[in-house]
Amino acid sequence: MKSNKESPTDAQALPDADVARPAPAVPQSVTVAVRLQPVEHSQQPVFSNFTTVQAGTGVVFIDFGFLEPQTIANLARLGQPGVTVPEAIGGTLACRMALSIDTVANLANQLNQLLRSAAAAQAQAAQGAAQSAEEQSN
């Protein structure tokens, strides 16, 4: 068996030739369909109108909760003069998720994309309504 020290490298054996080097890997975006199988009642949506986010060590906890509509209406009046601020507000914990930092980043990207699409659709609808109103006035 020969050692590597006895074998010349490509650059040594062919000093004037271009040595083929692999191109640096370029990260590519790949879309893959993921099908999640429901367990027990996990396919049933859980309504939430309140969230909190807490950081842990390498994990982010997201609590999804539900506050009664009357409680939300009372919260809107908290800044007004003469309204006392309660020590705590009662709600129902609908779901607690523990997510890795990578999963949180992925969720943030997905939510931002959704919000951009919704804003673009809303702007397009408003532009269409404005053009309709302008045509009717002419």
N, C-alpha and C positions, 0 to 999 in steps of 0.2 A: 504494500500500500504506500503510495506517495504522500508526502506531506504537501500542504498548500504552499510552503515556502519554495519548493522546487519548481512549481508550475508558474509560468509567467502569467500575468494578468493580460486581459485583452489590450489594454492601453500599452503595455510593455511589448507584446508580440506584434501589434500593429500600431506603432506610434503615429503614423500619418493618416490612418484611416479613421473615419468617424465611427465611434463605438456606439452601438444602439443602446440607449438607456431608456428604461421605462418612463413614460410621461408621468408627471405627478398626478396623483389621484385628485379629481375634482368632485366634490360632493354633489350628488344629484338628488333632486327631489323626486320621490317616488310615491305614487298614490296606490294604496292597497285597500280593498274593501275588507272591513272587519265586521264579522257577525257575532254579536254577543248573545249568548243563550240566557234567557231569563231563569231565575231561580226563585221558587216560591212565588211571591207577589212583586218581584223586582221590576216587572214590566209595567206596573201601574205607576203613573206619574204622581209625584208628591208635590203639592203646591207650596210655594214659599214666597213670601213677600218681604223677607228680611234676611240679611246675611252678615256674618262676622268672619273675619280672617285672623288667624293667630299663627305666628311662626314658631316652629319647634326646631330641634336639631336635625337638619336635613329633611324635614317634613313640614308641610303647611296644613293646618287644620282649617277647614271651611265648615262653618255651621250654617245650615239652612233652617230658618225658623218661620213661624207664622204668627203674626200679630193680628188681632181682631181689627176690623175696619174702624171701629169706634176708637180704639187705642191709637191708631194712626192719625185719626182726626184730632185727637187730644194732643198728640205730639206736635202737630202743626201750630198749636196755640201756645207752646211752651215759651217762646220768646216774647210774648206780649206782656205788658205791665200788669201786675196783680195776679198773674197765674203762678201758682206754686209748682215747683219742680218735684216730682215724686222721687223717692230714693231708688226705686226699681220699678220696672215695667214687666208685667207677666206676659209670657208668650209660650208657644209650644215649639220644642225642638223637632223639626221634621226629619232632619238627616244630618249626620256629621261625617265628613269625608276627610281622610288623611291622605294627602297627595305628596309625591316627591316633587322636588324643585323642577325637574324636567317636565313632569306632567302639568304642573302649574303654568310653566312657560308655554306649553302646547295649548292648554286651555285658554290662556290669555290671547295667543295668536288666533285661535278659532273664534273667540268672542269679538276681537277687534275686526276680523274679517266680516263677521256677521253684521256688526254695527256699521261698518263702512258700506256694505251692500244695502242695508236698510236705509241709510242716509242718502245714498245715491238714488235709490228707488223713490224715496220721498221727494227729493229734489226734482227728479224727472216728472213725477206726478204734479208737483206744484208748477213746473214750467209748462206742462201740457194744459193745466187749468188756466194759467195766465194767457196762453196763446188762444184758448177757446174764448175767454172773456174778451180779448182784444178783437177777435174775429166777429163776435156778436155785436160789439159796439160800432164796428165799421159798417 
